[in-house]
Each structure stands twice: as C-alpha cells, then as structure tokens.
Amino acid sequence: MLNDDDLNRYARQVIIPNFDEEGQERLLNTNCLIVGAGGLGCPVALYASAAGFGHIEIYDQDIVEISNLNRQIAHKNNHIGNSKAENLVQECLKINPNISITSKKILFDESIDVSNFDLIFDCCDNSETKYILNFLSHKCKKILISGSAVQMEGQLAIWKSGLNKNYPCYECIFPRTNEKAPITNCREAGIIGPVTGLIGSMQVNEAIKEIAFKNYQSTAGNLFLYDGLTLNLDKIKLIKNNQCPVCSD
C-alpha cells in the first residue's frame, strides 16, 4: 500500500487512467536489471528511478571518460575516471532516495543469475552481450526491452519469447553470423546525444506499460526504427524464426 510520501512523489502517475495506485505499487515491487550505464543506461536508470521502479541493479565495468559526456547525462566532468555503474547509482538516488538501487562493476556474462528480475533493460552496445541477454531472458521467461543507437538512428524492441512462444526473440531477427558485422558502436561510428535520450526514454515508457498499466496491449513482436534526420519512427512487424537456436524448442 502506498504511503503519504509515495502518493505525493508519484501523484502525477497515479491519476492516469489504467495506472492508478495499483500500477504504482507494481512498479515499487518490480526488480529490474539495467545492463549498460552509458548513453542508453543513463536515461533508463534516471527515468526508472524517478518513476519508482523499486529495485534496480546496474551492470557496467567501464569508467567515465570525457568522450562520454555528450550523451551520458548522469556523468559529469568531475566524474571522469569514476565507475559508470557506481556513479549512475548515486545520481539516481539524488532523484529518488526511497528506492533500492545497486551497482555491479563487472562485465555482464552468461554466469549472471537473472531469475530474480522481473524486467531486463538491454542498454549495451556490445553484440555478444545482447545475445547473452536474449538467451537468459528467454530461458528465465523475463521481459527484455532492448535499445540501440548510433549516429542519428535508434532501435527499440520488446522481447517476450520466454513468456509467449508466438513471439520472436532477438536472435530470430538478428541471427549470429560469421560475416563481419557493420560498425554499430558509438566509439567507432559516432552518436548524437539526444538520440540515446529518446530511445532510453522509450525503453522506460514501454517498461511502465508492461508492468503498471491495466488492459494494455503489448508492443512486443515489433521493431521500432527512429531516424533523427527525417524524424520518422517506423514500426515493423517481426516474424518468428521456427529454426531459431534459442526459442524454437
């Protein structure tokens, strides 16, 4: 049950139809994992904390560099050299000291137990980590909300193959290949900061709908493509791969 502080803090959320106090209670009881504390992870963690996701864990082994500051909005000039994950936790607590939020300053790999999380945010720019997150979320029947951004473009998808066998997983749409992949990381290709802010905000928006809203039709099974040059947002219906090594069994 929400206390008086909760009702004041989240007042503008609980008055929304189909959200109500029950929706806020569900957010406060949610355990979410954020993998990546950079361009996407910063807005995801800040907005998730502000919205009242009650239990958050952030994984990132990197430290803050000056080249991060054009987009990684939780990190400041005086944080250069500090742990990204640890710093992001502290910035989130400045927004909402009532949540439980912790950092893990290690590389996320297949040994991590995700069974206690309700929701996973993929905010990384490493393709191998994305495949690991997809495998673990499918295996443990978790909602995976994946974002990516490079230059002036962004992508967003909600993966729920472990919860519904009719939905595709990440590897259905982006199968592993031995061919050299195009450059998709910010370090080599570049990135405009507001694109990461937009995609990260959209990730949290979808998470709130998945957890808190009643009578909500999930947008899982679609890929959303944003073009910052033309300001277009395209929605593509995804088809499951019945031979997918991850989700076809």
Steps between C-alpha positions, in 0.01 A plus 500: 500500500633846411596728789454877505846566359432261213169666423667840486804388303308303238184713497520582129520130416230353720235735359544350150213269398596129498807580713358604838654414837512132408730575209735695724505218751599261223786728396624526858503122526683451170856371481671625186844447353677765292798382296703801394544835676577710194298690241191281538557380855511852642151613388359153568629495858407863572146469367447155655612639836279806468201285405547283808637168378569377850800272448766570237837339428744653252785315327790681332875445538606825330620829645384847397703661219476855368372371162195355679369833618319605181231239565545319834304759692543360852878539480665838553846643438603439860403132466767422239690189609219379726297182456204560267274254684585635844464862393166433331367344820593813697334730245181291509488517879513881478173480304335232711665396829215264583584228248748214532770533234842332478792486258708213366833617359556187293437380146159340460534140380306173483586411862275777637181376664204701366227284655413757768440784255160582355633715219831544318617813320756437227695827483830359376676556167672161496345241268619200701342639817173549311498133401571398860217721628266353242588143596467559875176697474344230281622219725378669819177635344576867551398813311799643310481858376782562259624832368781606271615828351773609260560828317145638446309172513348286772322167546264370765337160553325310780590129506269257682573167331540322833153612606323438171627246247340694214732795549842507332817551699793729423694224324203422273535845348875551539649150456862435582725499197866454415487799267658823617226712652462871420631742760221556751678642804526867587876495546563426132187628322406803711177600672282807558405519867126572471451179298614291797280710727196436284553125467578463872184693590299275269644192669375617839167603351449145370610352833247709690224381267607137533508511880247758613222548249177301500334391174818570307584346161873426496709632212721189514550337162583829330820687423493879520748694287568868565671729250617823659571664166148463361321469838333179382403217733425177317335190647588163348309181580744221585471135398620215720774275362382144563860378466639751751756327728375696801119503491385233254498213752 
